[in-house]
Amino acid sequence: MPRKKYTVEFKTKVILSILQGDKEFNEICAEYNLNPSMVRKWKQDFLQNAHLAFGATAERKNAQRKEDDLKKRNDQMLKTIGQLTLERDFLQDCFRQVGEVLPKLPDFDPKG
């Protein structure tokens, strides 16, 4: 018989009901038809990793800050590219109007 998989949400619900103390440990295990030793392991894991709940928020904020900075930098680069494109087109038009040959631009290799 294959082992039953329990979701993180279910495990959290069970452990929080135990920690609230409204019902006895064995009563909760019986209510959900769970092995008490397995639930003790869940509780131990939960308590050992509780500090991660607050660290994850800080990590998410840091990642969001980095993402926002990258978006700003990307927007600035796109703005600069747009400005340079306008300037190039203007200069090309000026050369054409005076009948000059357009200067040959070096090939651009984005890989360096």
N, C-alpha and C positions, 0 to 999 in steps of 0.2 A: 504494500500500500504506500503510495507516494506521500511525502511530507506535505502538510498544508502550509502554504505561504500566507503570511499576514502582512498587510500593508503597514507602512510607517504610521499612517493616520490611526489605524486600529490599535497598534501597539501604544501609541501616545495616549489615546483615549483610555485604555486599560490602566496604564501607569498613572495617569493623572487622577483617575477615580480612586486608585489605591492611595496616592499621596494626599488626597482630600480627606481621607479617613472616615467617610460617612458609612462605609461598609467594611467588614472584616476582609482580610486578604483572601482567605480560603473561600469566602462567600463570592467574591468577585471572580475568582478562578472558576468556581462551579457555575456561576451565571453565564460565563462565556465558554464553558466547557474547555478550559485550558489547563495544561499541566503546571502545577505550582512552581516546579523548579525552572521551567522555561520562563515563567513570568518573573521570577526572582532575577534571572539573567537579564531580561529586558529592563527591569528596574535598575539593576546595577549599571548596565550600559547607559541608560538614560541619565542617571545621576553623574556618572563619570564624564559624560559629554555635554552636560547642561551648559557649561561655559561657552560652547561653540555657538549657541543661539545668539549670544550678544556679539561675538566676533564676526559672525556672518554678516550682520548689519553693517559693521564698519568696513568689511571687505567689499560689500555691495556698493557702499557710498564711495569708496576709493575707486572702484572700477567705473562707476558712473561718472565720477569727476574726470578720470582719464579719458573716458569716451567723449565727454563734453569738450575737453581740451582738444582732442583729435578732430572733432567736428569743427571747432572754431578754426583750427589750423587749416583744415581742408577747405573751409569756406574762404579763408583769406587767400589761400593759394589759387582757388578758382577765380577769385576777384582779380588777383594779380595777372593770371593768364588772360582773362578777359580784357584787362587794360592793355597788356602787351599786344594782344591781337588787334585791338583798335589802333594802337600806335603804328604797328607794322602796316596795316591796311592803309592808314593815312599816308605814311611815307611812300608806299608803293604807288598810290594815286598821284602823289607829288612828282615822283620820278616819271610816271607816264605822261603827266600834263606838260612837263618840260621836254619830253622826248628823250630822256636819258634811258640807257639800258639799266634794267634792275640789277643791282649787285647780286652775285651768286652767294647764297647763304651756305654755310657748311652743313653737311648732313648731321642730323641730331641722332645720337645713339643713347637711348634712355638707360641702357645697362652700364654706361660709363665708358 
